[in-house]
Structure formats: structure tokens, C-alpha cells
Amino acid sequence: MRYVIAFIMVIIWCTGVEAEVRSKTVQYRDGNTVLEGYLAYDDSTQGKRPGVLVVHEWWGLNTFTMKRAEEIARLGYVAFAVDMYGAGLRANDPQMAAKLSGTYRNDRKLMRERIIAGLQVLINNPLVETDKIAAIGYCFGGTTVLELARGHAPVVGVVSFHGGLDSPAPADTKEVKAKVLVLHGADDTFVPKEQISTFMDEMRKSGADWQMIFYSGAVHSFTNPDADKFSIKGIAYNEKADKRSWGAMRQFFNELFK
């Protein structure tokens, strides 16, 4: 009987310490613009840990991005999904998404300022090791995290998932210190071959430690299960590429954070 009681007590104890991801909305500002990001962390981890910025697609901060932040938190990091557009400002259709994201694509200074505001939230978090911060981004977010690297922001690495690779002035990119990982669909028609070549030259000339992985059969937005929602040609989910790219990101983090 006493063995049964002991067994039950072990179950109760294990349940009590089971890891749980905590999350909350965090309001912050970039100048006069009010922003609402999403913070996630695993409360079973003790002490400080690396931090990861997560930057949304052209839709704005949505369920997909928040879920990714929670998945990163389960890996043992503090994740902060930023808000690039403003509190409550989200796209409901491709036209609105193009308009919102275009504001920042066409103004890289504003893009950098907006993402730095989100980075500062992570830097100020008492759970975060400030010398171990990385950033990941999807599509529009992929473009954004590359601007962090180009702008010498205090991050040790960036990961672009099916992001745009263009820069208004690639020749101006100097001495990129952050390690760069680009995860790209081999059949992505949204990123021209010329843009890929220019990006590679930019990285070589900047002296960056960079990698680029192509996934066969994958097109734009290959990580998002809802990519096919609007039936846009050249945009589709690819489960195999999604899983492989997530694994590549994890390996990259292991190298960055040791």
C-alpha cells in the first residue's frame, strides 16, 4: 500500500513542476506609436536565458506568429513577437497587407527604428541574457531581421524564413557581425534570382558568417499552414520544408548560444 501512495505522490509532484509556457501582451512604444507585442517564456527554466525576437509576416502580429513564439519558449528561450505596425493594426486581405508592409520596405530607416524598439523590450527583460539575443522573421519579417544584421544591432544571429533579401543599398553593408541564416524555398517566385545573387555578393563583401539553405518544391510562405487561404499563386504551405527549416534554426541556435 505504501508503494502505491508513494507512486501517487510522485505523480502529484511531477504534475506540480510540469513546464508551462507563460505568455502575455506587452505594450511598448516607438516614438508616439503605441505597439503591442507578445512575450512567451517557460516558467520551469531558472535564471536568465537567451532571447529571441520573432517578426511577423506582412499580415501583422497574428496567431501564427504568437504560436511560433510559444514554440521557441518551449525550447528554453525568452521569445518576444514584435508588432511592426501598431496596436490593433492588422491586415485582413493581401491588399492591406501589401500596403502596411510596403511602408517599411520602402523606408528601411523606419523599419530599423521599429524593430529596434521591439529589441529593446527583450533587452530590458530581466530573464534575458543580453549578450545572447537572436532574431527570426517570416516573409516581411525575414527582410526585417536582415536589416537588424545590416544595421549592427546587438544580436548574435538572425534567421530569415522565406524573406525578401533586397536592400536599397547593398554596397553600403559593412562588417556584418551577426551570423546570418537564410531558409528559402527553391521555387520561390517572389524573390528573383538576381536578388539572391545580389544578396550573396552583399554578404561576401560584408565579411558576414552566413548560410543559405534551399528547400526543393517549396514556394513563398512555406512555413505557414494558412498560406493557401487566399489562393495566391506562388504562396503555399510545405510541411517538409517547414519541419526541416525549423530543425535548421534549432541547430543554428545551438551554435549561437552554446
N, C-alpha and C positions, 0 to 999 in steps of 0.2 A: 504494500500500500504506500509506504513512504517513497518508493521509487516512482510511483505514479504521481504523487504530489510534487516531487522534485522535478519531474518532467513537465508538469503543468506550469510550475514556477519559471522554468527555463523559457517556455513558450511566451509567458506573460512578459518576462524581462526582455526577450528578443523583440517582441512587438513594441514595447515601450521605447526602444532605442532605434527602431527602424528609420532609415534615412527618409527624409521628406524634403521635397523642394519647396522652398518658400518663395513667394513672388508678390510683387506689389507695383502699383503705378507710381512713378516718380515725376513730379513736376519740376521743371527747371527752365532756364531762360537762355536765349541768345539775343543780347540787347533787349529790345522791347517785345520780342516774340516769345510767347509762352509755349513751351513744349511739354509733351507727356511721354516719357519713356517707360520701359518695363524692365524691372530688376528681378533676377532669379538667382537663387543660391541654395545649396544643400546644407541644411542646418546640422547634419551629422558630422560635418567636417569642422575640426577645431583649428582655430588660429587663422592667420592670413593665408591667402592662396592667390594664384594668378587670376587676372581678369580678362574677359573677352567682350569686346564691343560687337554687337550684331546690327547690321544695317539692312533695312528692308528693301524690297523691290520697288518698282515705280508706283505701286498701289498705295504706299504709305505703311505705317506700322499696323499690321493686321495679325490675325490668328496664326497664320503660318510662321511669321517671324517670332511671335511670342513662344510658340511651341519649340522652335529651334533654340531659343534662349533657355528654355527649361531643359532641353536635352543636353545642352552644354553645361548647365548647372549640375546635372547628374554625373557628369564626367569629373566633377570636383572643382569647377571654376566658378567665379562670380561672373554672371552674364548680364549685360545691360543692352537691351534692344532700344536703340535710339529712335527719336522722332525727328525726321528731317524737315517736315512740312509745317508743323504747328498743331497745337492741341485740338483734337477732334477733326482735323483736316485729312480726309482720306479719299481716295479715288473710287468711284463706283463703276466706271467704264474706262475703256482704253483711251478715249479722247481726253478725259480729265486726267488720267494717269500721265499721258504724254505731256500735257500742259504743265502739271506740277513738277514732274521730273526735269522737264526742259528748262525750267527756271534755273536750276542748279547746274545742269550740264553746260549751259551757255554762260554761266558765271562761276568759274572754278574758285574764285576768291571767296564768294558767298558759300559755296559748297564746303570749302575747308573750314571756314568760320563756324558753320553749323555743326559739322561733325566734331570739331574741337570742343564745342560746348558739351556734347554728349560724352566725349572722352574725359572731360574734367569731372563729370559726375562719378565716373568709375575711379578716377584718381583720388577723389575725396572720400571714397567709401573705405571705412576702417578695416574691412575684411580683405582688401585687395593689396597684394604685393605690387607696389607702384613701378618696380623695375621689371615686372613680368606681365605686361599687358599686350594682347594681340587684338586684331580686328578682323571680322569676316563680313562679307556682304554678298547679296544676291542681285544679279542684274544691275539695276541702278546703284544698288548698294555695293556691288563689286567695283564699279567705277569710283565710288566714293572712298572705299578703303585704299585704293591705289593712290588717291590724292593725299591720303594720310602719309603714305610712304614717300611720295614725291616731295611733300612739304616738311619732311623731317620731324614729324610728330613723335612724341615719346612712346612709341610702340616697338616691340621687338620683332613683330611679324604681321603680315596681312594675308588674307585668303580671299580671292575673288572667285565666286561661283557664277559661271556664265555671265560675267560682267563685261561692260564696254571697256575697251583698252585704250581708247583715244585720249590724247592730251592736246590742248590748244597749242602748246609749245614744247614738244618732246625734247628738243635740243637744250632746253633750259633745265632739264632734270640733272641734278648734280649729286654725286656721292650718296646714293640711297643706302641708309644704314639698316633699315628694317628688312628682314628676309621676306621674300615675295613668293607666294604660291598661287598660280592661276589654274583653275579647273574649268575646262572648256569643252563644249560639245563640238565634235569633229565636223558635224553638219550644220553648225550654227550660221545661218544666212544673215543674221542681224549684225554680225561682226565681219566686215570684209577682210579678205586675205591681206590686202595692203595694210590694214590697221594692225593685224597680227605682226606682220614684218616690221612695221614702224615701231611697235611696242618692243619687240625683241631687240632691235637696234638701240632703242632708248635704254633698256635695262643693261645691255652690254656696256654702253658708253658711260653709264652712271656708276659702274662697278658694283651693281647690286648682286646679292646672293639670291638668285631667282630660279624658279622651276615652272614649267607649263606642262600640264597633262591633258591630253585629248581623249575623249570618250567616243568610241565608234557608235554610229547610229543616233547619237544624242544631238538634239537641237537646242534652241534657246529655252530657258526656264526648266531645264530637265530635272531639277530637284523638287519642284512644287507639284504635288498631286492634283492641284486645282488648275494647273497651267492650261488645260484644254477648255476651260469654262466658256471662253468667248470664241472658240474655234478660229483663232488667229493662225494663219499659215506660218509655219516655221517655229511655233511655240507648242511644246508638248512635254509631258512628264515621261521620264525614262527611269524605271525603278533600278535597273542595274547600274546606271551611271550615278544615280542618287546615292546608292549604298557605297559604291567604290569611291566616290568623291568624299563622302563623309569619313571613310576609312583613311583616305589620304590626308584629310585635315587633322584627324587624331594623331597620326604619325608625325605630322608637322609640329603639332603642339608638343608632343613628347620631346622632340628635338629642341624646340624653343625653350621650354620650361624645365627640361631635365629633372 
